[in-house]
Amino acid sequence: MLQQLEHALSQDISVNDCLKPVSKYWDRIHRPEQLLSALPEAMRVLADPALQGAVTIALPEDVQAEAFDFPDLFFEKRVYHSTRLRPEDETLARAEELIRAAKRPLIIAGGGVFYSEASDALKALVDKPASP
C-alpha cells in the first residue's frame, strides 16, 4: 500500500520517514540481502536495555516479491535476553499518588505487559478499589 501513498520523485516526507523520529532503529530495505544486517541490528536494539524502543524496517512490496537465497544460518533460532530494571520505590510512590489524584485515570499498556506476562498484575491493579 505504501507505493500508492508515496512517489519517488516527490519532495514530501514518505510514510516510512514519519516513523524515524519515534524509532530507535530505522532502515529502508532496497534489496533483500540488506535484511541480513538490518534484522539482526533491529533485534539488537530491541534486546539492549539501554536502547530498547520501537524499530522500523521499511520493506517495500517490490522488495518483498524479489527472490533471494538466504543462508540457512540466517534462520537458525536465536535467543535474546533483556534485563528488566525495577523502578525505584520513590518513582512508584509518585506514580501511585498521581493516579489516585486523577479524576479519570487512564492506563495505556503496551506490548511489554503481554511479553512480561504481566496481564494479570495489570488487571489486579485496574480492579483494585481506590482507597481514600
NUSETOR-185303 format. One record per residue: residue in three letters; x, y, z of N, C-alpha, C, O, CB in turn. Coordinates in pm, whole numbers, always signed. Glycine has a CB too. Example, Ala and Ser with C-alpha at 12.3 -4.5 7.8 and 13.67 -1.06 7.14 Angstrom:
<pts>
(pt "Ala",(+1319,-569,+780),(+1230,-450,+780),(+1320,-330,+780),(+1424,-332,+846),(+1131,-447,+905));
(pt "Ser",(+1285,-225,+708),(+1367,-106,+714),(+1290,+3,+787),(+1341,+114,+804),(+1408,-60,+572));
</pts>
This chain:
<pts>
(pt "Met",(+80,-119,+0),(+0,+0,+0),(+85,+127,+0),(+42,+230,-51),(-92,-1,+119));
(pt "Leu",(+206,+118,+57),(+287,+240,+64),(+321,+294,-74),(+338,+415,-90),(+414,+212,+141));
(pt "Gln",(+331,+207,-174),(+362,+253,-309),(+253,+348,-360),(+281,+437,-440),(+379,+134,-405));
(pt "Gln",(+129,+329,-314),(+22,+416,-356),(+25,+550,-281),(-31,+649,-328),(-113,+347,-335));
(pt "Leu",(+89,+552,-166),(+95,+673,-86),(+220,+756,-111),(+224,+875,-78),(+87,+638,+59));
(pt "Glu",(+322,+695,-168),(+450,+763,-188),(+484,+768,-336),(+444,+681,-414),(+562,+693,-110));
(pt "His",(+558,+870,-373),(+605,+882,-510),(+754,+914,-503),(+796,+1005,-432),(+526,+993,-590));
(pt "Ala",(+834,+839,-577),(+981,+851,-568),(+1032,+991,-601),(+1133,+1032,-545),(+1046,+751,-661));
(pt "Leu",(+965,+1064,-687),(+1012,+1197,-728),(+957,+1309,-640),(+993,+1425,-657),(+975,+1222,-872));
(pt "Ser",(+869,+1274,-549),(+808,+1374,-462),(+909,+1423,-358),(+995,+1347,-313),(+683,+1316,-393));
(pt "Gln",(+897,+1547,-321),(+984,+1605,-217),(+921,+1593,-79),(+977,+1639,+20),(+1014,+1753,-248));
(pt "Asp",(+803,+1532,-74),(+735,+1513,+54),(+809,+1411,+139),(+890,+1333,+90),(+590,+1469,+32));
(pt "Ile",(+779,+1415,+267),(+831,+1312,+358),(+748,+1188,+336),(+625,+1195,+329),(+827,+1359,+509));
(pt "Ser",(+814,+1074,+325),(+742,+950,+300),(+671,+901,+427),(+701,+946,+537),(+838,+842,+248));
(pt "Val",(+580,+809,+407),(+509,+749,+520),(+610,+684,+615),(+599,+700,+737),(+405,+645,+472));
(pt "Asn",(+707,+612,+561),(+809,+548,+645),(+897,+650,+715),(+934,+630,+831),(+895,+455,+561));
(pt "Asp",(+930,+759,+647),(+1015,+861,+708),(+949,+924,+831),(+1019,+970,+922),(+1047,+969,+607));
(pt "Cys",(+817,+925,+835),(+746,+980,+952),(+776,+900,+1078),(+760,+951,+1189),(+596,+981,+925));
(pt "Leu",(+819,+774,+1061),(+847,+690,+1177),(+989,+709,+1231),(+1020,+662,+1341),(+825,+543,+1141));
(pt "Lys",(+1075,+777,+1156),(+1213,+795,+1202),(+1224,+860,+1340),(+1298,+810,+1425),(+1289,+880,+1103));
(pt "Pro",(+1152,+969,+1366),(+1169,+1035,+1497),(+1126,+951,+1617),(+1169,+977,+1729),(+1092,+1162,+1499));
(pt "Val",(+1041,+851,+1595),(+994,+770,+1707),(+1055,+630,+1708),(+1012,+544,+1785),(+842,+760,+1703));
(pt "Ser",(+1153,+607,+1624),(+1217,+475,+1615),(+1360,+482,+1667),(+1436,+573,+1633),(+1216,+424,+1470));
(pt "Lys",(+1395,+385,+1750),(+1533,+376,+1797),(+1623,+322,+1688),(+1743,+351,+1684),(+1542,+287,+1923));
(pt "Tyr",(+1564,+241,+1598),(+1638,+190,+1482),(+1543,+199,+1363),(+1427,+159,+1372),(+1689,+42,+1505));
(pt "Trp",(+1594,+252,+1251),(+1513,+269,+1131),(+1598,+232,+1011),(+1714,+272,+1001),(+1460,+416,+1119));
(pt "Asp",(+1540,+156,+919),(+1612,+121,+796),(+1512,+99,+685),(+1404,+44,+708),(+1702,-5,+816));
(pt "Arg",(+1547,+141,+566),(+1466,+114,+448),(+1540,+10,+365),(+1658,+28,+334),(+1438,+246,+364));
(pt "Ile",(+1472,-96,+330),(+1532,-206,+256),(+1508,-185,+106),(+1394,-173,+62),(+1475,-343,+303));
(pt "His",(+1618,-181,+30),(+1608,-164,-115),(+1635,-295,-188),(+1593,-314,-302),(+1707,-57,-163));
(pt "Arg",(+1707,-385,-121),(+1742,-516,-178),(+1724,-620,-68),(+1753,-592,+48),(+1890,-517,-235));
(pt "Pro",(+1677,-740,-101),(+1653,-842,+2),(+1776,-873,+87),(+1763,-900,+207),(+1605,-969,-62));
(pt "Glu",(+1894,-870,+28),(+2015,-905,+105),(+2043,-806,+218),(+2120,-838,+309),(+2135,-911,+12));
(pt "Gln",(+1984,-688,+214),(+2001,-592,+323),(+1941,-645,+454),(+1981,-602,+563),(+1937,-458,+286));
(pt "Leu",(+1847,-736,+443),(+1786,-793,+563),(+1886,-870,+647),(+1868,-884,+768),(+1671,-884,+524));
(pt "Leu",(+1992,-919,+584),(+2095,-995,+657),(+2160,-912,+766),(+2202,-966,+869),(+2202,-1045,+560));
(pt "Ser",(+2169,-782,+747),(+2226,-696,+851),(+2118,-617,+925),(+2133,-590,+1044),(+2328,-599,+791));
(pt "Ala",(+2008,-581,+856),(+1906,-497,+918),(+1828,-571,+1028),(+1806,-515,+1136),(+1809,-448,+812));
(pt "Leu",(+1787,-693,+1003),(+1708,-765,+1104),(+1787,-794,+1232),(+1735,-771,+1341),(+1656,-895,+1046));
(pt "Pro",(+1911,-844,+1223),(+1987,-864,+1349),(+2012,-733,+1423),(+2011,-731,+1547),(+2121,-931,+1319));
(pt "Glu",(+2033,-625,+1351),(+2055,-495,+1417),(+1927,-449,+1487),(+1933,-397,+1598),(+2101,-389,+1314));
(pt "Ala",(+1813,-466,+1422),(+1686,-430,+1485),(+1665,-511,+1612),(+1623,-456,+1714),(+1568,-452,+1387));
(pt "Met",(+1694,-640,+1607),(+1678,-724,+1726),(+1777,-685,+1836),(+1744,-691,+1954),(+1697,-872,+1689));
(pt "Arg",(+1897,-644,+1798),(+1996,-599,+1897),(+1942,-478,+1973),(+1953,-470,+2095),(+2131,-564,+1829));
(pt "Val",(+1883,-385,+1900),(+1827,-265,+1963),(+1709,-302,+2053),(+1697,-250,+2164),(+1781,-163,+1854));
(pt "Leu",(+1624,-393,+2007),(+1509,-434,+2088),(+1551,-503,+2218),(+1482,-492,+2319),(+1420,-527,+2008));
(pt "Ala",(+1664,-574,+2216),(+1707,-651,+2334),(+1803,-575,+2424),(+1832,-623,+2534),(+1771,-778,+2289));
(pt "Asp",(+1854,-461,+2382),(+1951,-386,+2460),(+1879,-292,+2558),(+1809,-201,+2514),(+2046,-306,+2367));
(pt "Pro",(+1894,-313,+2690),(+1822,-230,+2787),(+1848,-81,+2771),(+1762,+1,+2802),(+1858,-272,+2926));
(pt "Ala",(+1966,-44,+2723),(+1999,+98,+2708),(+1936,+158,+2583),(+1921,+280,+2575),(+2149,+116,+2703));
(pt "Leu",(+1899,+76,+2488),(+1846,+127,+2361),(+1700,+93,+2336),(+1639,+150,+2246),(+1927,+73,+2249));
(pt "Gln",(+1643,+4,+2413),(+1511,-50,+2383),(+1412,+57,+2339),(+1404,+166,+2397),(+1457,-123,+2502));
(pt "Gly",(+1338,+22,+2236),(+1237,+112,+2184),(+1188,+59,+2051),(+1226,-50,+2008),(+1291,+255,+2168));
(pt "Ala",(+1104,+136,+1988),(+1046,+94,+1861),(+1154,+85,+1752),(+1248,+165,+1748),(+935,+191,+1817));
(pt "Val",(+1139,-13,+1666),(+1225,-25,+1549),(+1135,-25,+1426),(+1021,-73,+1430),(+1315,-154,+1555));
(pt "Thr",(+1187,+28,+1316),(+1113,+31,+1190),(+1202,-23,+1080),(+1314,+23,+1061),(+1064,+173,+1156));
(pt "Ile",(+1150,-120,+1007),(+1216,-168,+888),(+1117,-150,+774),(+1017,-221,+765),(+1263,-319,+902));
(pt "Ala",(+1146,-54,+687),(+1059,-27,+573),(+1091,-128,+463),(+1202,-130,+408),(+1078,+121,+521));
(pt "Leu",(+994,-212,+433),(+1014,-321,+338),(+910,-309,+226),(+801,-364,+237),(+1003,-460,+410));
(pt "Pro",(+944,-238,+118),(+850,-216,+9),(+805,-346,-57),(+877,-446,-55),(+913,-125,-95));
(pt "Glu",(+685,-343,-116),(+628,-461,-179),(+718,-518,-289),(+730,-639,-302),(+492,-428,-237));
(pt "Asp",(+781,-431,-367),(+864,-482,-476),(+983,-560,-423),(+1026,-657,-487),(+912,-368,-565));
(pt "Val",(+1036,-521,-310),(+1148,-594,-249),(+1097,-726,-190),(+1165,-828,-198),(+1217,-509,-138));
(pt "Gln",(+978,-724,-132),(+920,-846,-77),(+900,-951,-184),(+906,-1071,-156),(+787,-815,-8));
(pt "Ala",(+875,-907,-307),(+848,-1000,-418),(+976,-1055,-482),(+970,-1147,-564),(+765,-931,-523));
(pt "Glu",(+1092,-998,-445),(+1218,-1045,-504),(+1264,-1175,-440),(+1247,-1196,-320),(+1328,-937,-490));
(pt "Ala",(+1322,-1262,-522),(+1378,-1387,-471),(+1521,-1363,-424),(+1595,-1285,-484),(+1374,-1499,-580));
(pt "Phe",(+1557,-1429,-316),(+1694,-1420,-266),(+1725,-1549,-193),(+1640,-1601,-119),(+1713,-1296,-173));
(pt "Asp",(+1843,-1602,-211),(+1883,-1727,-148),(+1951,-1695,-15),(+2073,-1681,-7),(+1979,-1810,-242));
(pt "Phe",(+1869,-1682,+91),(+1922,-1652,+223),(+1998,-1773,+276),(+1955,-1887,+254),(+1809,-1612,+320));
(pt "Pro",(+2110,-1752,+345),(+2184,-1865,+403),(+2104,-1929,+517),(+2030,-1860,+587),(+2323,-1818,+454));
(pt "Asp",(+2118,-2059,+534),(+2047,-2132,+640),(+2077,-2073,+778),(+1989,-2072,+864),(+2085,-2280,+637));
(pt "Leu",(+2198,-2026,+799),(+2238,-1968,+927),(+2144,-1853,+967),(+2118,-1831,+1086),(+2383,-1917,+919));
(pt "Phe",(+2095,-1781,+869),(+2007,-1666,+896),(+1878,-1709,+966),(+1819,-1630,+1040),(+1973,-1594,+765));
(pt "Phe",(+1834,-1832,+945),(+1707,-1879,+1001),(+1723,-1962,+1128),(+1625,-2011,+1183),(+1635,-1960,+898));
(pt "Glu",(+1847,-1977,+1175),(+1867,-2052,+1299),(+1808,-1974,+1417),(+1810,-1851,+1419),(+2017,-2080,+1323));
(pt "Lys",(+1756,-2049,+1513),(+1693,-1989,+1630),(+1795,-1907,+1709),(+1907,-1951,+1733),(+1631,-2097,+1720));
(pt "Arg",(+1754,-1787,+1747),(+1836,-1701,+1832),(+1754,-1667,+1955),(+1633,-1647,+1946),(+1883,-1571,+1756));
(pt "Val",(+1819,-1661,+2068),(+1751,-1624,+2190),(+1810,-1493,+2239),(+1932,-1481,+2257),(+1763,-1736,+2299));
(pt "Tyr",(+1724,-1396,+2261),(+1767,-1265,+2310),(+1722,-1250,+2454),(+1608,-1281,+2488),(+1710,-1149,+2221));
(pt "His",(+1811,-1203,+2538),(+1779,-1181,+2678),(+1780,-1031,+2704),(+1868,-959,+2657),(+1879,-1255,+2772));
(pt "Ser",(+1682,-988,+2778),(+1671,-846,+2807),(+1652,-827,+2957),(+1564,-888,+3017),(+1554,-781,+2729));
(pt "Thr",(+1735,-745,+3016),(+1726,-716,+3159),(+1610,-620,+3182),(+1599,-518,+3114),(+1859,-657,+3213));
(pt "Arg",(+1527,-651,+3276),(+1415,-564,+3312),(+1450,-497,+3445),(+1457,-563,+3548),(+1279,-644,+3322));
(pt "Leu",(+1470,-368,+3441),(+1505,-295,+3563),(+1379,-256,+3638),(+1281,-210,+3578),(+1589,-170,+3529));
(pt "Arg",(+1382,-273,+3769),(+1267,-236,+3853),(+1277,-87,+3884),(+1385,-37,+3917),(+1264,-322,+3985));
(pt "Pro",(+1164,-16,+3874),(+1168,+127,+3907),(+1195,+149,+4056),(+1169,+62,+4139),(+1035,+195,+3868));
(pt "Glu",(+1248,+264,+4087),(+1275,+297,+4228),(+1144,+311,+4303),(+1042,+348,+4245),(+1359,+429,+4239));
(pt "Asp",(+1146,+282,+4433),(+1026,+290,+4515),(+965,+430,+4512),(+843,+445,+4509),(+1058,+251,+4659));
(pt "Glu",(+1049,+533,+4512),(+1000,+672,+4509),(+924,+700,+4378),(+823,+771,+4378),(+1119,+771,+4523));
(pt "Thr",(+973,+644,+4269),(+907,+664,+4140),(+771,+597,+4140),(+673,+654,+4091),(+994,+609,+4025));
(pt "Leu",(+763,+475,+4194),(+635,+405,+4203),(+538,+478,+4295),(+419,+488,+4265),(+657,+262,+4253));
(pt "Ala",(+588,+529,+4406),(+502,+602,+4500),(+446,+728,+4435),(+329,+761,+4454),(+580,+638,+4628));
(pt "Arg",(+528,+797,+4360),(+483,+919,+4291),(+377,+885,+4185),(+278,+956,+4172),(+603,+993,+4225));
(pt "Ala",(+399,+777,+4111),(+301,+734,+4011),(+168,+701,+4078),(+62,+738,+4029),(+353,+612,+3931));
(pt "Glu",(+175,+630,+4190),(+52,+595,+4263),(-21,+721,+4308),(-143,+731,+4298),(+85,+507,+4385));
(pt "Glu",(+56,+817,+4357),(+0,+944,+4402),(-76,+1014,+4289),(-188,+1061,+4307),(+111,+1035,+4456));
(pt "Leu",(-13,+1019,+4174),(-74,+1086,+4058),(-200,+1013,+4009),(-299,+1076,+3973),(+27,+1096,+3944));
(pt "Ile",(-194,+881,+4009),(-310,+803,+3964),(-426,+820,+4062),(-540,+840,+4020),(-273,+653,+3951));
(pt "Arg",(-397,+814,+4191),(-504,+829,+4292),(-565,+968,+4287),(-684,+984,+4314),(-449,+801,+4432));
(pt "Ala",(-486,+1069,+4254),(-537,+1207,+4249),(-614,+1235,+4120),(-687,+1334,+4113),(-421,+1306,+4261));
(pt "Ala",(-600,+1152,+4020),(-668,+1174,+3893),(-817,+1147,+3905),(-859,+1053,+3973),(-607,+1085,+3783));
(pt "Lys",(-897,+1231,+3839),(-1042,+1212,+3841),(-1083,+1099,+3749),(-1173,+1022,+3783),(-1113,+1341,+3801));
(pt "Arg",(-1019,+1087,+3635),(-1050,+980,+3538),(-918,+923,+3486),(-878,+952,+3373),(-1139,+1034,+3418));
(pt "Pro",(-850,+843,+3567),(-719,+791,+3523),(-733,+698,+3403),(-833,+628,+3387),(-649,+717,+3638));
(pt "Leu",(-631,+701,+3320),(-628,+618,+3200),(-494,+544,+3198),(-389,+605,+3214),(-647,+703,+3070));
(pt "Ile",(-499,+415,+3179),(-377,+335,+3169),(-363,+291,+3024),(-451,+225,+2970),(-380,+212,+3267));
(pt "Ile",(-253,+326,+2963),(-221,+280,+2829),(-111,+178,+2844),(+2,+212,+2879),(-179,+399,+2733));
(pt "Ala",(-144,+54,+2818),(-48,-55,+2837),(-8,-110,+2701),(-94,-142,+2618),(-108,-167,+2927));
(pt "Gly",(+119,-123,+2679),(+169,-172,+2551),(+206,-319,+2555),(+169,-392,+2648),(+287,-92,+2508));
(pt "Gly",(+278,-361,+2454),(+318,-500,+2439),(+405,-550,+2552),(+413,-671,+2575),(+390,-518,+2311));
(pt "Gly",(+471,-459,+2624),(+555,-500,+2735),(+477,-575,+2842),(+530,-666,+2906),(+622,-380,+2796));
(pt "Val",(+351,-536,+2862),(+267,-606,+2960),(+246,-750,+2914),(+256,-844,+2993),(+130,-534,+2979));
(pt "Phe",(+217,-766,+2787),(+196,-900,+2731),(+323,-983,+2738),(+321,-1096,+2788),(+147,-890,+2585));
(pt "Tyr",(+434,-927,+2689),(+558,-1003,+2682),(+618,-1031,+2820),(+693,-1128,+2836),(+658,-929,+2598));
(pt "Ser",(+586,-948,+2917),(+634,-970,+3054),(+540,-1061,+3132),(+562,-1090,+3249),(+648,-837,+3127));
(pt "Glu",(+433,-1106,+3063),(+332,-1189,+3127),(+276,-1121,+3251),(+259,-1184,+3355),(+390,-1326,+3163));
(pt "Ala",(+249,-991,+3237),(+200,-911,+3349),(+54,-871,+3333),(+7,-781,+3403),(+286,-787,+3365));
(pt "Ser",(-19,-936,+3243),(-160,-903,+3220),(-243,-918,+3347),(-327,-833,+3377),(-219,-991,+3109));
(pt "Asp",(-220,-1025,+3423),(-295,-1048,+3546),(-264,-939,+3650),(-353,-893,+3721),(-264,-1186,+3604));
(pt "Ala",(-138,-899,+3657),(-99,-794,+3752),(-164,-661,+3713),(-206,-585,+3800),(+56,-780,+3758));
(pt "Leu",(-171,-632,+3584),(-235,-509,+3538),(-385,-513,+3569),(-442,-414,+3615),(-212,-489,+3386));
(pt "Lys",(-448,-627,+3545),(-590,-641,+3574),(-616,-622,+3724),(-713,-557,+3763),(-642,-779,+3528));
(pt "Ala",(-529,-678,+3808),(-544,-662,+3952),(-532,-515,+3992),(-605,-467,+4079),(-438,-747,+4027));
(pt "Leu",(-441,-444,+3929),(-425,-301,+3956),(-550,-224,+3916),(-598,-140,+3991),(-303,-244,+3882));
(pt "Val",(-602,-254,+3798),(-721,-184,+3749),(-843,-214,+3835),(-922,-124,+3864),(-749,-222,+3603));
(pt "Asp",(-857,-340,+3877),(-973,-380,+3956),(-964,-344,+4104),(-1063,-351,+4176),(-992,-527,+3943));
(pt "Lys",(-846,-304,+4149),(-826,-271,+4291),(-907,-146,+4325),(-896,-44,+4257),(-675,-247,+4322));
(pt "Pro",(-989,-153,+4430),(-1067,-36,+4466),(-976,+75,+4519),(-877,+50,+4588),(-1173,-72,+4572));
(pt "Ala",(-1011,+197,+4484),(-932,+312,+4530),(-954,+331,+4678),(-1067,+325,+4727),(-971,+441,+4452));
(pt "Ser",(-846,+355,+4751),(-858,+380,+4894),(-855,+530,+4917),(-790,+603,+4842),(-744,+309,+4975));
(pt "Pro",(-924,+577,+5018),(-934,+722,+5043),(-804,+785,+5083),(-799,+906,+5107),(-1035,+748,+5149));
</pts>
